[in-house]
Amino acid sequence: MGIEARKYKLIEQLMNVSDETVLKNLENIFQNYLESITSIKHLIKPINDKLDIEALIQEQNYKGADKKIINNLIDEMAIEEPIEDLLKMI
């Protein structure tokens, strides 16, 4: 069923509602939905056709890992076990 047919079906069902409480509940549900969509619209960004790594790095202000700090951490840990043994420990 297409989207237009689904809309008309929903309208038909709505037209058959005669209870004021049901209508009020449906209005509240719809209003809450619209408000939640509005509150996250600023987070929705269009997807680029091509992935441009350089633009992504600039957009996210990515600096990368500091190789000197990483090497210092490796030296501080002073791990002597072979990588295979370390992986088995996981």
C-alpha positions as CSV (number, residue, x, y, z in Angstrom):
1,M,0.0,0.0,0.0
2,G,1.4,3.4,-1.0
3,I,1.9,6.3,1.3
4,E,-1.1,8.2,-0.2
5,A,-3.4,5.3,0.3
6,R,-2.2,4.9,3.9
7,K,-2.9,8.6,4.5
8,Y,-6.5,8.3,3.2
9,K,-7.1,5.1,5.2
10,L,-5.9,6.9,8.3
11,I,-8.2,9.9,7.5
12,E,-11.1,7.5,7.1
13,Q,-10.4,5.9,10.4
14,L,-10.2,9.3,12.0
15,M,-13.5,10.4,10.5
16,N,-15.2,7.4,12.2
17,V,-14.0,8.5,15.7
18,S,-16.8,10.1,17.7
19,D,-15.3,10.0,21.2
20,E,-13.8,13.4,22.2
21,T,-11.3,11.7,24.5
22,V,-9.9,9.5,21.7
23,L,-9.6,12.6,19.4
24,K,-7.8,14.5,22.2
25,N,-5.4,11.6,22.8
26,L,-4.7,11.3,19.0
27,E,-4.0,15.1,18.9
28,N,-1.6,14.9,21.8
29,I,0.2,11.9,20.2
30,F,0.6,13.7,16.9
31,Q,1.6,17.0,18.6
32,N,4.3,15.2,20.7
33,Y,5.6,13.5,17.6
34,L,5.9,16.8,15.7
35,E,7.6,18.5,18.6
36,S,10.1,15.6,18.9
37,I,10.9,15.8,15.2
38,T,11.4,19.6,15.5
39,S,13.7,19.2,18.5
40,I,16.1,17.0,16.6
41,K,16.0,18.7,13.2
42,H,19.2,20.6,14.0
43,L,21.0,17.2,14.2
44,I,19.9,16.0,10.8
45,K,22.4,16.8,8.1
46,P,22.3,15.8,4.4
47,I,24.6,13.0,3.4
48,N,27.3,13.8,0.9
49,D,27.4,11.9,-2.3
50,K,31.2,11.3,-1.9
51,L,33.1,10.7,1.3
52,D,35.8,13.4,1.6
53,I,38.2,12.4,4.4
54,E,39.9,15.7,4.4
55,A,36.6,17.6,4.7
56,L,35.5,15.3,7.5
57,I,38.8,15.8,9.4
58,Q,38.3,19.6,9.2
59,E,34.6,19.4,10.1
60,Q,35.2,17.3,13.2
61,N,38.4,19.2,14.1
62,Y,40.3,15.9,14.3
63,K,43.9,16.2,15.5
64,G,44.9,12.5,15.5
65,A,46.8,10.6,18.1
66,D,50.0,12.0,19.5
67,K,52.7,9.5,18.5
68,K,55.1,10.6,21.2
69,I,52.5,10.1,23.9
70,I,51.5,6.7,22.6
71,N,55.2,5.6,22.5
72,N,55.7,6.8,26.0
73,L,52.7,4.8,27.2
74,I,54.0,1.7,25.4
75,D,57.4,2.2,27.1
76,E,55.8,2.7,30.5
77,M,53.7,-0.5,30.2
78,A,56.9,-2.5,29.5
79,I,55.0,-5.5,28.2
80,E,57.3,-8.4,27.5
81,E,54.8,-11.2,26.6
82,P,54.4,-12.1,23.0
83,I,51.2,-10.7,21.3
84,E,49.8,-14.2,20.9
85,D,49.9,-14.8,24.7
86,L,48.3,-11.4,25.3
87,L,45.5,-12.1,22.9
88,K,44.8,-15.5,24.5
89,M,44.4,-13.7,27.9
90,I,41.4,-11.7,26.5
